Amino acid sequence: MLSLCGALTRLLLYDFVIPSIPELTIFMKEQDDSTNELFAKLRSKMSIRTRARKPFSMKFEWTHTFGREYEESFEPLCNSPHDVTISYNHSYILISHLDNHRIQVFDLHSKLLLTWFGMEFPLGLCIEENYDGSNHDAVICASGNYGQRKIRKFDMKWVDEMVMDGSYTVSTYISNPSSQQPTPQPTTPSMLPVATTSSNVMIQELTPHIWMSSCYFSDPQGIAMRGKQIFVCDADAECIKILHADTGNLVEMITLENGPYDLDFTPDGKYLLVCETGYSANRIVMLTLQHDHTPADDNFSMRNVKSVDEKWKMVKSFGKRGLASGEFSWCRSLVIDPVSKHVIVSDCLNNNVQIFTFEGKYVQSFGDRGIFQFNHPYGICLNQVSSELLVCDFRNQRVAVFK
């Protein structure tokens, strides 16, 4: 092709949907380095997805329920739902079920059950968006027996494959730990084994992971991310452990006065809000990182990991133990609405959801104890596209959705 000045111009047409990695490798080898670099930059830019965020309306209008529909259905879709999160790049809603030993995957838009995978006592969930630079998410999950729990990272591409194949992976229950481990087999929902908490049962996880954390957790609960750092609430240890997102290695710790149960960052990443519950306090604390802080090197060994409490300053706190509006019996989970700049908090023992401003001013609350209300609300999640609020109603065996 000739340009206006008469010079030759080469027009390259690229297919951005590459069927397989081997074909992509062959294609790249046929190009020169400069072309490869331009292709990589263009492909990265074109793959960036933006989503229009909407605030939660605070009307608390019920729109959907994941789980048992009480007398009208006997389908046990939920069994002690602990936490819920959303992968926007893959259009999935993920729900961890503590007593069912599994994580369920639902379609973000239709809310239909797509698949699930086995996990030993799964707790907190978090999504690392675009973790590989190609719009693929990873799910971060806490799981395991009490006192010996770890954090695991999974590639959502593996979940995509299960959805496409219509397959499932489950936790296999072995009555004799010394017996030979069975070969993993895909199974259908009707073939799933019944969960059990018997002490003589060993649970064999059949789920592949990218990495498993280098340290154990006593009671890992809420998980949040900032950059390449994963912040995990270890409630019984009364600290927040910080892992490196690429390796799962422990790099830092933040020690608190009471047990942290959930946490979230403000949209600018400058402040960390934490649900702190214990004998001396029941409140939301806001922390900020001091300017002179230098992030820990991921090459630290376990004995070199140090507490960085002096690096984190408590800016403010709000809430106290009580039954009145703006007070907590057990502040269990929180999520920040980046549009309305509200802090939404689930109160487990007061059986409600309360809303505050960033400054800690009480706005409103919703809910009470009952089968059509709440019975120990646990993890909450905000769908920033549909502006829906998802609430894990732990003892009502459901996840309720409100707009």
HELIX and SHEET records of a PDB file:
HELIX    1   1 ILE A   21  LYS A   29  1                                   9    
HELIX    2   2 ASP A   33  MET A   46  1                                  14    
HELIX    3   3 TYR A   70  GLU A   72  5                                   3    
HELIX    4   4 MET A  156  ASP A  165  1                                  10    
HELIX    5   5 PRO A  189  MET A  191  5                                   3    
HELIX    6   6 MET A  302  ASN A  304  5                                   3    
HELIX    7   7 ASP A  309  LYS A  311  5                                   3    
HELIX    8   8 PHE A  394  ASN A  396  5                                   3    
SHEET    1   A 4 TRP A  62  GLY A  67  0                                        
SHEET    2   A 4 ARG A 398  PHE A 402 -1                                        
SHEET    3   A 4 GLU A 388  ASP A 393 -1                                        
SHEET    4   A 4 PRO A 377  ASN A 383 -1                                        
SHEET    1   B 4 PRO A  81  SER A  87  0                                        
SHEET    2   B 4 TYR A  92  HIS A  97 -1                                        
SHEET    3   B 4 ARG A 102  ASP A 107 -1                                        
SHEET    4   B 4 LEU A 113  GLY A 118 -1                                        
SHEET    1   C 4 LEU A 125  GLU A 128  0                                        
SHEET    2   C 4 ALA A 138  SER A 143 -1                                        
SHEET    3   C 4 LYS A 150  ASP A 155 -1                                        
SHEET    4   C 4 TRP A 211  MET A 212 -1                                        
SHEET    1   D 2 THR A 172  ILE A 174  0                                        
SHEET    2   D 2 MET A 202  GLN A 204 -1                                        
SHEET    1   E 4 PRO A 220  ARG A 226  0                                        
SHEET    2   E 4 GLN A 229  ASP A 234 -1                                        
SHEET    3   E 4 CYS A 239  HIS A 244 -1                                        
SHEET    4   E 4 LEU A 250  THR A 255 -1                                        
SHEET    1   F 4 GLY A 259  PHE A 265  0                                        
SHEET    2   F 4 TYR A 271  THR A 277 -1                                        
SHEET    3   F 4 ASN A 282  LEU A 289 -1                                        
SHEET    4   F 4 TRP A 312  PHE A 318 -1                                        
SHEET    1   G 4 CYS A 331  ASP A 337  0                                        
SHEET    2   G 4 HIS A 342  ASP A 347 -1                                        
SHEET    3   G 4 ASN A 352  THR A 357 -1                                        
SHEET    4   G 4 TYR A 362  PHE A 366 -1                                        
END                                                                             
